[in-house]
Amino acid sequence: MQGEFLSRERFEAYRVARGVTWGRPLRIHDLVTSTNDLALEAAQGDMKTGGVFVAREQSQGRGRRGSSWQSPPGENLTFTVLVRYPGLPHIAQPYSLVVGLAVRAAVASRAPELAARFSVKWPNDVYFDDKKLAGVLIESRARAREVALAVGVGLNVLTTDFGPFSDERTSLALILTSQSASDAPSIGPAALAKEELLVDILAELETRTRVFVGAGLAPLRAELRQHDLLSGRALTVDGVRGEGRGIDAEGRLLFAPDEGGAVQAIEAAAIELMRPLSKQP
């Protein structure tokens, strides 16, 4: 192990103080292929909902549509939560939006003055302005009468140099540092503590998952509308130009093509924004 990147003791103390039940057990690893792989393997056993796998480094981290997820060792928060409930909807897409809302709420709490600039980008990302801050990848395994979900999250925490992707990605460190001198003078280094970040994400996710399991996406749609990055934005869907019109009750992107015709409900597609988002004051 190359130095402690996450303190089990600090995590557990904060988890107990917040009354969060998820995060038991917490499995901390130095190097793994993917935390999702570990969770999917555990899903074949008796691990209950809320078990968490965290890694300092992944050798085969992956994202949506087979893309790779690269993160400098120890700088960011890469973890997977095992989620399974009897009757859990067998569709990962709407649940990825639920996870996105949970991550957005946790990171936005670090900078309340900037909260309106954190958003969820359909189907599985969290953004600050027009830059990606976090990604979600959900994979599943069927077992008896339930479906176990490996809910993977990659959150940029400490990385400050994204090289050729600097115009597309950001981190909490960059966001808080750039704002600390003026817009958010109360922000301090404690906001970047991975232990508290992980607990806060689990707390937000646990609450929203129970709502989702009980009633689907409907009770969360107001929150989703408020923080939907693509609503009203010019974008392309698989190369077709149009405008985002929100997200329906099934978690599908509503898209109005420029060429006219009915609004389409998109289940899966490559999405690109056509113009940058103007920064809010």
Helices and strands as residue ranges (DSSP letters): H 8-18, E 26-32, H 35-42, E 52-58, G 64-66, E 77-83, H 92-108, G 112-117, E 118-121, E 125-128, E 131-143, E 146-155, G 163-165, H 172-179, G 189-192, H 194-215, G 218-220, H 221-226, E 234-237, E 240-247, E 253-257, E 264-266, E 271-273
